[in-house]
Amino acid sequence: WKALEDSKEEVKPYEKEGDCALYSDTPTTWIHLVPGQLAIFFPEDAHAPVIGEGKIRKMIAKVKL
């Protein structure tokens, strides 16, 4: 995780179609999840959802605020 405002090394600019941008910054912190846990990220949170070891499952749900 890293605050989006602190992410400076943009690799791919934001594209509305995919609703994402890519950065190569080093994370501020790592979040380790074990089976049965989940993490919630807000639009101002940069995160790398598919880094880790073992079987990775990812679900994206967007909630209009």
C-alpha positions in Angstrom: 0.0 0.0 0.0 1.0 3.6 -0.6 -0.9 6.8 -0.6 -1.8 7.7 -4.2 -0.6 11.3 -3.5 2.9 9.9 -2.7 3.1 7.8 -5.8 5.3 9.6 -8.3 6.8 6.9 -10.6 3.9 6.5 -13.1 4.4 3.7 -15.6 1.0 3.9 -17.2 -1.3 6.9 -16.9 -4.9 6.5 -15.7 -7.3 5.1 -18.2 -11.0 5.4 -17.6 -11.8 2.1 -19.5 -9.7 0.0 -17.1 -10.2 2.4 -14.2 -6.5 2.2 -13.1 -3.0 3.7 -13.5 0.2 1.8 -12.8 3.2 3.0 -10.7 6.6 1.5 -9.9 7.1 3.2 -6.5 8.2 1.2 -3.5 5.3 0.5 -1.2 5.1 2.4 2.1 3.9 -0.7 3.9 3.1 -4.3 3.1 -0.2 -5.8 4.2 -0.1 -9.6 4.8 -3.5 -11.3 4.5 -4.2 -14.9 5.4 -7.2 -17.0 4.2 -10.4 -15.6 5.5 -9.1 -12.0 5.6 -9.8 -9.1 3.3 -8.6 -5.6 2.7 -10.6 -2.5 1.6 -8.8 0.2 -0.4 -10.2 3.6 -1.2 -9.7 5.5 -4.5 -6.8 7.5 -2.9 -4.9 4.2 -2.0 -2.4 2.9 -4.4 -2.1 -0.9 -4.0 -0.6 -3.9 -5.8 -3.3 -6.7 -5.5 -1.5 -9.5 -7.3 1.9 -9.7 -5.6 2.6 -12.4 -3.2 3.1 -16.2 -3.0 0.7 -19.1 -3.4 -2.8 -19.0 -4.9 -4.0 -15.4 -5.1 -7.7 -14.6 -5.3 -8.8 -11.1 -6.1 -12.3 -9.6 -6.1 -13.0 -6.0 -7.0 -16.2 -4.4 -6.0 -16.8 -0.7 -6.4 -19.3 1.1 -4.1 -20.6 4.5 -5.1 -20.1 7.0 -2.3 
